């Protein structure tokens, strides 16, 4: 649940602060980069279902291993999963990614109008919001520990709902509040839109994969080690907790784990 608390702050700050950066382009007039209808549906439709499945079904460590090593509970008690440093690392990530979401779409969609002129800011806003939906949904998918076919389906459903919703409001003068009328049709027809979407999403996910892969490889925690062990291969005669000379519970890499087999 600690991850989920940080994630909820992360996704909402990234979406909101992105529009704050946009105001540096318009004299801080209060103009929004994303259409109002999409903003209202962000938490209600496009990012809600994956959170529900994560909260209900995800489990970082198999229950058999938790019973064998009950001292892993002390990490929660010691605030290793939720503390000031960890919280602000999420917030800093949200801030720099929001800057990318604000600036990069304008660079990809420059001079993409019918006569070589710039389209309105709604076009880059559509690209930025689409990349936002991809990013926040994949972010949740990347740090969960259990993957089920239903979670894959929900991931694609959340992204697909945005495209269906965007196309629907784009066709209606009322729902688009006049300003977004046929905007999505126009940007979808540009190859620069798809190139920008791929660039932003891949750039963010390369960062996530590299950063967290580095931490997992060189600074593993107890739960990382236990996730790579097969509880069925653990011998019953090893059912004990081993402490180091200082009396503190060691990382499981310091424990002689004779029954474990890495998956």
N, C-alpha and C positions, 0 to 999 in steps of 0.2 A: 504493500500500500504506500510505502514511502516513495517509490518510483512514480506511482500514480499521482500523488499530491504534487510532486515537482513537475510532472508532465502536464498537468492541467494548467499550472501557472505558465509553463513554457509556451504552450500552444496559444494561449490567449494573449500573452505579452507579445509574441512574435506577430500575430495578426493585427494587434492594436497599434504597436509602436511603428509598424511599417507605414501606417497612415500618418503618424506624427512626422516621420522623416519626409514624407511626401509634401508636407506643408512648407518645407524649406524651398520648394519649387514655386509656391504660389503665395508667398508673403504671409504665411500663417493665417490664411483666410478661413480655415476650418473646412475646406473642401475635402471630401473623402475620396480615396483612391479606388475603393471598391464600391460596387453598387449596394445600396442600403438593404435591399432584399436578401442578397447573399450574406451580408454581415449578420443579419438576424437569424439565418439558418445555420450558421457556422457550428454552434454548439448543439443546436437542436437536432440536426439531421446528419451533417457531413462528418462529424467526429464523435458522435455519441455511442453508436452501437459497438465499435471496437473496444471502447472503454468498459462497457458492461461485460463483454466476454472476458476481457483481461481480468477484471476484478473478481469474477465468479470462478473462472477455470484455471487461471495461471498458478503454477507452483514451481518455485525455483529449485527446490531439492526434494527428491523422492522421500516419502514418509518413512521408508525403511531405514534410510541413512540418517534421518533426523533422530530416530530412536537410538541408533548406534552412537551418534555423536551429539548428545543433547546440549553440549556447550556452545553449539553454533547459535543458540538462542541468545547468548550473551552479547553478540554483535548488535542485535536490535536493542538490547537494554543499554548498551554503551553508545547508542546513537551513531553507529557507523553508517547506517543507511539513510539517516536524515539528520543533517547538521547544517550549520551556517555555511561552511565551505562548499558542501555539496549543493545546497540550494542555489548559491550564487553562481556556481559553475553552470547550472541550467539556465539561469537568467542571462549570463553573459553570452551563452550560445544563442539564446533567443534574440538578443540585441544585435549581434553581428549578422545573424542570418536574416533579420528583418531589414537590415541595411542592403543586403544583397537583393532581397525580394523587391525593394523599392527602386534600386538603381539599374540593375541588370535588364529588366524588361524594357526600359526606355532605350537602352543601347541596342537591343535586338530589333525593336520595332521602329527604329528611326527611319524616316523617309519611306514608309510603307503605304502611304496613301495612293489613291488612284492616279494622281498626277505627280508622284514623286515627293509630295509633301508629307509632313507628319500627320498621322491620324490624331484624334483627341487622346487625352490621357486615359480614357476608358479602355482603350486597347491594351496598353501596358498593364493597366489595372487588372484586366481579365487574365493576362498571362501570369501576373504576380499571384493572384488569388488561386489560380489553378495549380501553380507550383506549391503554394501554401498547403492546399488540400493533400497533394501527393506527399509533401514532406512530413506533415504532422501525423498522418496515418502510418507512413512507413516508420517513423520514429518509434511509435508505440509497438509496431510489429518487430522492430529490431531488438528491443530489450526484453521482450517476453521470453519465457523459458519453455513453454509448451506450444507447439504448433499443431493445430487440428484443421481438417479440411474446412470446417465452418469458419475458422478465423481467416483463412485465405479468401473464402467467399465474401465475408464481411468487409475485408480490406478492399476488394475490387468493387463491391456494392457501394461503399461510401464514396469512392472516386467516381463511379459510374453515375451515382445520384447527382453529383455536382454537374456533370456534363448534361444530364437530362434536364436538371433544374435550370441551368444556364441557358440551354436552348429554348426552354419554355418561356422564361421571362424575356428572353431576347426577341421573341415573336410577338409579345404583347406590349402595347404602348402603356397600358395601365400598370402592369407588373414591373415593367422596366423603368417606371417613373419617367418616361419620355427620354431620358438621357442615354439609356442603355439599349435603345431600340435598334436591333440588327447589328449591334456591336460584336456579339459573339460570332455571328455568321461571317463577318469581315475578317476577324483575326484567325478563325479556323482555316480560312482560305490562304493564309500566308504561310509559306514554309518557314519564315523566321520565327513564327509563334512556336512551332513544333521544335525547332532547333533550340530556341531559348528555354523551352520547357525541359527538354532533355539535359541541356547544359546545367541548369540550376539544380534539378533533382539529382543528377549524377554527382555534381560537385558536393552537395550536402551529404550524400550517402557515402562518398569516398572518405569524407572527413569522419563521419560516424564510424565506419568500418575500421579505418586506420587507427583512430584514437582509442576506441574501445578494444580493438584487437591487440594494440600495444600494451594496454593496462592488463588485459587478461593473460598475455604471454609473459610479461616481465614483473607484474605486480599482482599476482593472483590472490584472491581472497578465499576463505574457506568454502564459500558456496560455489566459487568457480571450480575448485578442485573436486568437490563432491559431485558436481554436475557431469564430470567426465568419468565417474566411476559407476560400475554396474553393481547395484545393491544385491543382485541375486548371486554374485560370485564372492560375496564377503563371507568368510568363514565364521561360524558361530563362536569358536573359541577366541576370537579377537574382540569380543564384546567388552571393551574397557576404554576408558579415557586416559591418555598418557599425558603427563605434565612435564615440562622441562625443569631444569634445575632451579629456575627462579620462582617456580610455583605457579606460573601463569599458563593458561591454556595456549599451546602453540598453534601455529598454522599446521594444517594437516600434512604439509610437505615435510614437517619435522617429526611426524609420527610414523612408526614402522607399520605400514598398512599392508600386511601380508595377504590378504584375501582379495584385494582390489584388482580389477582388470579394467584398464582404460578402454573406453568404447572406441 
